[in-house]
Amino acid sequence: MFYYTYILESLKDKSLYIGYTSNLKQRLLQHNSGKSTYTRQHLPYKLIHFEAFLHKTDAKKREVYLKSGWGFKTIKTLLSNYFSQTLPS
């Protein structure tokens, strides 16, 4: 079984959500159906990045890191091409 750390982008306001799960497809459906309290007001979401881990603790550590200040800088670097293509003209 894999565990996933993932990044979602709100199509409504471009905000990001970072989480981890063992079932990425189901979790994305939960977010977009409004079952997640935090993400409900930013619907809909699209998956823009994920990483797979063999151990749950590793996925959780990556989630915590990506939510930190250094983690946000890492996200900007990792997804620089994506963000440069999605910026409004």
KATA-V582480 format. One record per residue. SS is DSSP state (a for helix, b for strand, c for the rest). PSI is psi as a letter, one per 30 degrees, with the letter a starting at -180 (NA if undefined). Layout:
BEGIN
ss:SS psi:PSI
ss:SS psi:PSI
END
This chain:
BEGIN
ss:c psi:k
ss:c psi:l
ss:b psi:k
ss:b psi:k
ss:b psi:k
ss:b psi:l
ss:b psi:k
ss:b psi:k
ss:b psi:k
ss:b psi:k
ss:c psi:f
ss:c psi:e
ss:c psi:g
ss:c psi:g
ss:c psi:l
ss:b psi:k
ss:b psi:k
ss:b psi:k
ss:b psi:a
ss:b psi:l
ss:b psi:l
ss:c psi:f
ss:c psi:j
ss:a psi:e
ss:a psi:e
ss:a psi:e
ss:a psi:e
ss:a psi:e
ss:a psi:e
ss:a psi:e
ss:a psi:e
ss:a psi:f
ss:c psi:g
ss:c psi:g
ss:c psi:f
ss:c psi:k
ss:c psi:e
ss:c psi:e
ss:c psi:f
ss:a psi:e
ss:a psi:f
ss:a psi:g
ss:c psi:l
ss:c psi:l
ss:b psi:l
ss:b psi:k
ss:b psi:k
ss:b psi:f
ss:b psi:k
ss:b psi:l
ss:b psi:k
ss:b psi:k
ss:b psi:l
ss:c psi:f
ss:c psi:k
ss:a psi:e
ss:a psi:e
ss:a psi:e
ss:a psi:e
ss:a psi:e
ss:a psi:e
ss:a psi:e
ss:a psi:e
ss:a psi:e
ss:a psi:e
ss:a psi:f
ss:c psi:f
ss:c psi:l
ss:a psi:e
ss:a psi:e
ss:a psi:e
ss:a psi:e
ss:a psi:e
ss:a psi:e
ss:a psi:e
ss:a psi:e
ss:a psi:e
ss:a psi:e
ss:c psi:g
ss:a psi:e
ss:a psi:e
ss:a psi:e
ss:a psi:e
ss:a psi:f
ss:a psi:f
ss:a psi:g
ss:c psi:k
ss:c psi:k
ss:c psi:NA
END
